[in-house]
Amino acid sequence: MTYRFAQQHEWVATAITGFLSAYFMEDARFRYCRKVYDLESGVHLWLCEIVGAMSAPRLVKRLQADLPPSQMRLRPADDGVPARYVLDLLDQGEA
């Protein structure tokens, strides 16, 4: 989650942590590992493990349904860095 999204919607970081913690109860192929908050950038990062053929886009869609309007960008895996979804505010034209 970007700094600007976190600033505009302060409650969302807590909500996402709860959602990810509870999602394991629905699908045992999912593991919420930990949350990192980078003080310098203000970015919140959740580290999760998805095992097998579980659909990450399905998880993201369910999560996004409970959040304020937002855009979710996929950053594909690159040089050993796992794929990442970045939650941010809508661009001005999308609001």
C-alpha positions in Angstrom: 0.0 0.0 0.0 1.4 3.3 -1.0 2.1 6.2 1.4 -0.6 8.4 -0.2 -3.2 5.7 0.1 -2.3 5.0 3.7 -2.5 8.8 4.5 -6.0 9.2 3.0 -7.4 5.9 4.4 -5.6 5.3 7.7 -7.9 2.4 8.8 -7.0 0.3 5.7 -3.7 -1.0 7.0 -5.4 -2.6 10.0 -8.2 -3.9 7.8 -5.9 -5.6 5.3 -3.9 -7.2 8.1 -7.1 -8.7 9.6 -8.4 -9.8 6.2 -5.1 -11.6 5.4 -4.9 -13.2 8.8 -8.5 -14.6 8.4 -8.1 -15.6 4.8 -6.1 -18.7 5.8 -9.3 -20.0 7.4 -10.9 -20.1 3.9 -8.0 -21.4 1.9 -5.1 -23.4 3.5 -2.9 -22.8 0.5 -2.5 -19.2 1.6 -0.1 -18.1 4.4 0.2 -14.6 5.8 3.8 -14.4 6.9 4.4 -10.8 8.2 3.8 -7.1 7.8 6.5 -4.6 7.2 6.1 -0.8 7.5 8.9 1.2 6.0 9.3 4.4 8.0 11.3 6.2 5.3 8.9 5.7 2.4 5.7 5.3 4.4 4.9 2.1 2.4 3.1 -0.8 4.1 4.1 -4.3 2.8 2.4 -7.6 3.6 4.4 -10.7 2.9 2.3 -13.7 1.9 2.9 -17.2 0.5 0.6 -18.7 -2.0 1.0 -22.4 -2.5 -0.1 -24.4 -5.5 -2.7 -23.2 -8.0 -4.4 -20.7 -5.8 -5.5 -17.6 -7.7 -3.9 -14.4 -6.3 -6.1 -12.2 -8.5 -9.1 -13.7 -6.9 -7.8 -12.9 -3.4 -6.9 -9.3 -4.6 -10.4 -8.8 -6.0 -12.1 -10.0 -2.8 -9.9 -7.7 -0.7 -10.5 -4.7 -3.0 -14.2 -5.1 -2.7 -14.0 -4.1 1.0 -11.7 -1.1 0.5 -12.3 2.4 -0.7 -12.0 2.9 -4.4 -8.4 2.1 -5.4 -6.2 0.8 -8.1 -4.2 -2.4 -7.8 -1.1 -2.7 -9.9 0.8 -5.9 -10.4 4.6 -5.8 -10.4 5.7 -9.1 -11.9 8.5 -11.2 -10.3 11.9 -10.0 -11.3 15.5 -11.1 -10.4 14.4 -13.1 -7.4 11.9 -10.5 -6.1 8.5 -12.1 -5.9 5.5 -10.6 -7.7 3.9 -7.7 -5.8 0.5 -6.0 -5.9 0.6 -2.3 -5.1 -2.6 -0.6 -3.7 -2.8 3.1 -4.5 -5.3 5.9 -4.9 -7.2 6.1 -8.2 -5.7 8.4 -10.8 -7.5 11.7 -11.2 -9.3 10.5 -14.3 -10.6 7.3 -12.6 -12.3 8.9 -9.6 
